[in-house]
Amino acid sequence: MTIRYTPELLEYMDKKNNHTILVELVEIQNTDLEVVDLHVYLPHPRQKEKFLQEKKYRKVTTDVGDVLLPSYPLQIEEEVTFGLKKMWIFTSLSCEGIKI
């Protein structure tokens, strides 16, 4: 698996002094509806340790930093690209190459 980062994301990670990406599986269960989605973000260092130790996420080390992936079986393509999305003043991370 090859992990790539967009230049905008690299600049944002340097600005935030955080080089860990967390790919979290989010489940919303309602009596009528169940939604499962991926949430990709830069975790706080304490949160990183919690996901590694308590939730048993696996760590993939890259030349930029770490990517934490859940133990849930995901469809991961050979090339994964992380990027930065901006909408007005809000910033979020994007991911191509990982699906539920």
N, C-alpha and C positions, 0 to 999 in steps of 0.2 A: 504494500500500500504506500502510495506517494502522497504526502500532505503538502499542499501549497497554501500560501497566504497572499492576499492582494497587498499591494504597497500601502493602500489606505489603512488596512487593518494593522500592518506592521507599525505604521506611524502612531496609530491609536494605542496599540499595546505598549509602545515605548513611552507615550505620554502618560498612560495610566500606571506604568511600571508593573505590569502584570502580563506574564507570558504563558499563562495557562488557559486553555479553552476547555470548558465543560459542556459535554453533550448530554443533556438530561432528558429522560423520558418522562413526560407529563401525562397523567391520566386524569380525566374528568369523568366521573361516573354520576349519572343521574338516573332516576327510575325509568325514564324513557329513552335516554341517550347515553352513549359512551363514546368519548373522544380520546384518542391517543395521539400525541404530537411530540416532536422534538423541540427542546428549548436549548439554544446555544448561546453561551455567555462567558464572560471572564469572572471566575469565582474569587471570593475573598480567600486568603491563605488558610484560615481556619476551616472554611467550607470545603476547600480542596482536601484537607486531611480527613474530614468527616466522610466525604464520598469515597476516599481510598480505603479507609479502615472499616467504617461501619457498613457502607453500602456495597463494598467490594467492587468498585469500578476499576477498570484496568487502565493503566497509564501507557500511552504511546509517546515516546520521547522523540522530538524532532530537533533540527538545528536551531529553531527559534525558541522552543519551550515544550510544554507537555500538553497532550490532548487526553482528557479523561472520557472514557467510553463506558456505557453501562454494560452489565453482564447480559442484558436482554439481547437476543439474537437480532441484529440489525443487518440490513442489506448494504454492505459497504463496497463501493466500486474500487477499482484499482487506483484511481486518482481522486482525491478529496480536496476540495478548495474551500477555504474559509475566507469570507469577505466582510465588508462593513456596509451596512445600509443606514442611510440618513433620511429622516422625514422631519422636516422643520427643525426643531431643536433636539429631537430624539435620535438616539443612535442604538443600533442593534447589530448583532452578528448574523451573517448568512452562511449557509452551508450547502454545498453541492457535492453529491456523491455518497450521501448517507440517507437511507430511507428506512422506514419502519417495516 
